[in-house]
Amino acid sequence: MMSGMESPTDPTGALPGLEPGPAAKEISRVAGYEIEDELLALSAPKGRTVTIAGVDEVGRGAWAGPVVVCAAVTDLTPPPVLQGRGNRTIGLTDSKLLTETHRESFAALLPGWLTGHAIGESGPGEIDEVGMTEALRRAAVRALESLPVPPDVVILDGKHDFLSRPWRVRCEVKADQRSVTVAAASVLAKVHRDRLMAGLDEDFPGYGFADSAGYPSPVHQKALEEFGPTPHHRMSWSYLDDLPRWRHLKKPRDPLAGEGQLSLL
C-alpha cells in the first residue's frame, strides 16, 4: 500500500490528476515529460513528493513466448540520446518507432541512467490458465514490486487500467511517445523479450522466433502446420482451431479467466 497519499477529503485516496488529460492533437515522436510534469504540478500544492513509474508491455498478441512488462523510474533529467548521421540526434521514444540497432543502443544506456527499472513476465502456461488480462496484471505487479522504491503513481500506455488497486494509475493513449518513463520501459521490455525469443530460436529452429518473436508470420504459421506447437506456445488460443492436425491439443480455458486470442490465420 502507498502510505501518505490519501486525501482527507477523498475517500478513494486517489492522487489528483490520475484521470487522463486531453489527448494531444499532435504527438512528438520524441518522448518528453508532459504527463510527469502534470502529475507533479497537481501534487505540488499538497507538498507531496511523488515517485512516478512508467510501465509498458510487449508480447500481448504473440502466439508463443511470455508477455513481458517493464517498469521504469527516472530522476526527471533529460534522457540519453543517440547520434545519428551528420548532426542528427535520435531521441528516446516508443520502441516500435526505433530500429533494432537503436533499441539495442538505448537498452545499453538506459539502466545506467534510470533510477530504477525491473522486468516482470508471465509465461504461456500462466496465460492459458488465467487469461491475458490477469497474466498482464501479474507481470506488471512483479515488475513494480521489484523496483528499489515502490512508486506512488504508475503511467500506463493505453486506455485500459489492468492494474487497479492498490496502484494509483494514470492511463494515457500513446504514453510511450509522450512519457520518457514509459518510453524507457517500452524499449527495455522489447529488447528483453526479443533476446529471449532469439534464444528460443536456437532450440526450436524453423519457427522464426528470432525474426517474429513469436508473433504470427508466414514462417511461423508454416512451422505450426507442419510440426505443431512447441512448449512455448499459448495452447488455449484460437489459432489452434485453424490447425486440423493439432487442434486436439488446444486447452480449454475457464471463460471467467479473461479474454484469450482470436484466430489470426
Stockholm file with secondary structure:
# STOCKHOLM 1.0

chainA/1-265         MMSGMESPTDPTGALPGLEPGPAAKEISRVAGYEIEDELLALSAPKGRTVTIAGVDEVGRGAWAGPVVVCAAVTDLTPPPVLQGRGNRTIGLTDSKLLTETHRESFAALLPGWLTGHAIGESGPGEIDEVGMTEALRRAAVRALESLPVPPDVVILDGKHDFLSRPWRVRCEVKADQRSVTVAAASVLAKVHRDRLMAGLDEDFPGYGFADSAGYPSPVHQKALEEFGPTPHHRMSWSYLDDLPRWRHLKKPRDPLAGEGQLSLL
#=GR chainA/1-265 SS CCTTCCBTTBTTCCCTTCSCCCCCSSCCSSCCBHHHHHHHHHHGGGTCCCCEEEEEEECTTCSBSCEEEEEEECCSSCCCCEECSTTCEECCCCGGGSCHHHHHHHHHHHHHHSSEEEEEEECHHHHHHHCHHHHHHHHHHHHHHTSSSCCSEEEEESSCCSSCTTSCEEEETTHHHHBHHHHHHHHHHHHHHHHHHHHHHHHSTTSCHHHHTTSCCHHHHHHHHHHCCCTTBCTTSGGGGGCTTTGGGCCCCCGGGCCCCCCCC
#=GC SS_cons         CCTTCCBTTBTTCCCTTCSCCCCCSSCCSSCCBHHHHHHHHHHGGGTCCCCEEEEEEECTTCSBSCEEEEEEECCSSCCCCEECSTTCEECCCCGGGSCHHHHHHHHHHHHHHSSEEEEEEECHHHHHHHCHHHHHHHHHHHHHHTSSSCCSEEEEESSCCSSCTTSCEEEETTHHHHBHHHHHHHHHHHHHHHHHHHHHHHHSTTSCHHHHTTSCCHHHHHHHHHHCCCTTBCTTSGGGGGCTTTGGGCCCCCGGGCCCCCCCC
//
